[in-house]
Amino acid sequence: MTTPKGKIFTFAKVVTVLAIVFVLSLGLCGLSAAVSSASSGQNDVYAATLVIGLVGMLLSGLALLITLPLWLIVALASGSSRNAAEPQKLFDDKNDNDKSS
């Protein structure tokens, strides 16, 4: 029984997006903290970006803490379904129909 390519849930894509959001939030948080400590006045704008960065870090960090163990559990439960001798494709071929003809 095979699953269509569009129906497969890929944990790698989710983890990648969450990690990027976490790193960007961390950078936003650090940048706004550094700029707000160096400048006088207008700390409300920097405090708002600091809160946005902290919320982004919290949400993406929690999602990563949930997703990574879940990915491991699903991988262990499903076993190795692909052939280990075949190289893994990073991108889908656009010309899949041409190869089968």
Phi and psi in degrees as a GROMACS rama.xvg file:
@    title "Ramachandran Plot"
@    xaxis  label "Phi"
@    yaxis  label "Psi"
@TYPE xy
-113.053  152.413  THR-2
-102.994  136.299  THR-3
-60.3326  149.177  PRO-4
-60.4111  -32.5713  LYS-5
-72.6811  -18.328  GLY-6
-93.4247  -6.67127  LYS-7
-79.7062  130.403  ILE-8
-89.8594  116.454  PHE-9
-101.177  114.896  THR-10
-68.689  -30.2429  PHE-11
-62.2395  -40.2557  ALA-12
-66.182  -41.3173  LYS-13
-65.623  -44.8724  VAL-14
-64.7414  -38.7093  VAL-15
-63.4669  -46.3674  THR-16
-64.098  -43.2417  VAL-17
-64.5159  -38.6303  LEU-18
-66.6581  -39.1512  ALA-19
-64.9294  -43.4603  ILE-20
-62.2174  -40.8745  VAL-21
-62.3269  -46.1752  PHE-22
-66.6306  -41.4272  VAL-23
-65.1991  -39.4952  LEU-24
-66.491  -39.022  SER-25
-62.3761  -43.1969  LEU-26
-65.2069  -41.6626  GLY-27
-63.7924  -41.3292  LEU-28
-64.9671  -46.1399  CYS-29
-66.602  -40.8783  GLY-30
-65.3408  -44.8357  LEU-31
-68.5499  -33.8145  SER-32
-67.9814  -40.3371  ALA-33
-68.1743  -42.6552  ALA-34
-71.021  -39.0859  VAL-35
-69.9318  -30.8057  SER-36
-75.5691  -26.4359  SER-37
-86.2783  -23.5158  ALA-38
-105.584  154.619  SER-39
-111.2  141.232  SER-40
80.3468  166.539  GLY-41
49.7544  35.751  GLN-42
-76.9702  -12.9198  ASN-43
-65.5644  -39.1062  ASP-44
-66.4455  -43.6219  VAL-45
-69.7044  -33.3897  TYR-46
-66.3804  -37.3018  ALA-47
-65.7043  -43.6047  ALA-48
-69.7228  -30.0269  THR-49
-65.0071  -42.0017  LEU-50
-66.6887  -41.0229  VAL-51
-61.8364  -43.2421  ILE-52
-63.8523  -41.3303  GLY-53
-66.2195  -40.7525  LEU-54
-65.2347  -42.1591  VAL-55
-62.2364  -41.6026  GLY-56
-65.8225  -43.1139  MET-57
-63.0169  -49.4464  LEU-58
-66.7834  -45.6888  LEU-59
-71.0306  -34.415  SER-60
-64.812  -43.6616  GLY-61
-64.7264  -40.9401  LEU-62
-64.4452  -37.3723  ALA-63
-66.0898  -39.8024  LEU-64
-65.7103  -26.3712  LEU-65
-85.8482  -42.3998  ILE-66
-71.6394  -41.639  THR-67
-62.9307  -48.4012  LEU-68
-65.312  -34.4231  PRO-69
-63.967  -41.1802  LEU-70
-61.4265  -42.9502  TRP-71
-64.2916  -42.4218  LEU-72
-64.3665  -44.1748  ILE-73
-65.2991  -39.9879  VAL-74
-65.7681  -40.1827  ALA-75
-71.317  -35.4314  LEU-76
-72.8023  -36.932  ALA-77
-82.5575  -21.0379  SER-78
76.3174  -172.639  GLY-79
-91.437  105.305  SER-80
-92.0917  -18.0728  SER-81
-96.6007  157.818  ARG-82
-74.5597  125.45  ASN-83
-68.9803  -21.2124  ALA-84
-78.5746  -21.6994  ALA-85
-84.6907  140.82  GLU-86
-70.8689  146.691  PRO-87
-83.1388  133.886  GLN-88
-88.6363  132.193  LYS-89
-81.1992  -33.4007  LEU-90
-125.568  148.934  PHE-91
-72.7931  141.782  ASP-92
-74.8983  134.298  ASP-93
-78.0223  -22.488  LYS-94
-106.074  45.141  ASN-95
-65.0475  -31.8295  ASP-96
-69.3433  -32.9207  ASN-97
-68.6704  -33.6829  ASP-98
-72.8902  -32.4375  LYS-99
-79.1244  -16.0245  SER-100
